[in-house]
Amino acid sequence: MPQLNPAPWFTILVFSWAIFLTILPLKVGAHTFPNEPTLQSTDTPKTESWTWPW
């Protein structure tokens, strides 16, 4: 049964994982966002207590 011969499929598996682990992280790491995130202020806003009308 030729399906059980691991010789060609193992090399395809190794080369595909080599591509996934070398080329793709470089492409993902080079991605830049179009808008830089803005920093939020660290001070907390002053909250007023609610006065109920009834």
Backbone torsions as a table, in degrees:
resi	resn	phi	psi	omega
1	MET	NA	115.8	-175.6
2	PRO	-72.6	-15.5	179.7
3	GLN	-67.6	-24.3	-176.9
4	LEU	-85.5	-3.3	177.9
5	ASN	-78.7	110.5	-175.2
6	PRO	-82.4	-2.4	-173.0
7	ALA	-60.2	-55.4	-177.6
8	PRO	-74.7	-32.6	-175.3
9	TRP	-75.4	-32.3	178.3
10	PHE	-67.8	-39.1	178.3
11	THR	-68.1	-36.7	176.1
12	ILE	-64.2	-42.0	178.1
13	LEU	-62.0	-44.3	-178.7
14	VAL	-66.2	-43.4	-179.6
15	PHE	-68.5	-37.2	179.0
16	SER	-67.5	-40.0	177.1
17	TRP	-69.4	-31.6	176.3
18	ALA	-64.5	-39.1	176.6
19	ILE	-66.6	-44.4	-179.8
20	PHE	-61.4	-36.4	-174.7
21	LEU	-90.2	-10.5	-179.6
22	THR	-113.3	-47.9	-173.3
23	ILE	-84.7	-46.4	-174.7
24	LEU	-65.1	-40.3	176.9
25	PRO	-62.2	-31.1	177.7
26	LEU	-67.8	-39.0	179.5
27	LYS	-70.1	-39.8	179.4
28	VAL	-70.2	-37.9	179.8
29	GLY	-69.8	-24.9	-179.9
30	ALA	-83.6	-2.7	-179.0
31	HIS	-69.5	133.9	176.8
32	THR	-120.0	147.5	179.4
33	PHE	-85.4	143.2	-178.7
34	PRO	-69.5	-30.1	-179.8
35	ASN	-121.1	129.7	177.1
36	GLU	-77.1	140.7	179.6
37	PRO	-70.1	143.6	178.3
38	THR	-89.6	143.1	179.3
39	LEU	-79.9	136.1	178.1
40	GLN	-88.5	152.4	-179.6
41	SER	-72.9	150.6	-177.1
42	THR	-89.7	-15.7	-179.5
43	ASP	-78.7	142.9	-178.5
44	THR	-87.0	140.2	179.6
45	PRO	-70.5	147.1	-179.1
46	LYS	-79.5	121.8	-179.6
47	THR	-98.9	141.8	178.7
48	GLU	-102.4	146.8	178.0
49	SER	-73.0	147.9	-176.8
50	TRP	-85.8	129.0	176.4
51	THR	-98.9	113.3	-178.4
52	TRP	-77.7	136.8	-176.0
53	PRO	-76.3	-3.8	-179.1
54	TRP	-110.2	NA	NA
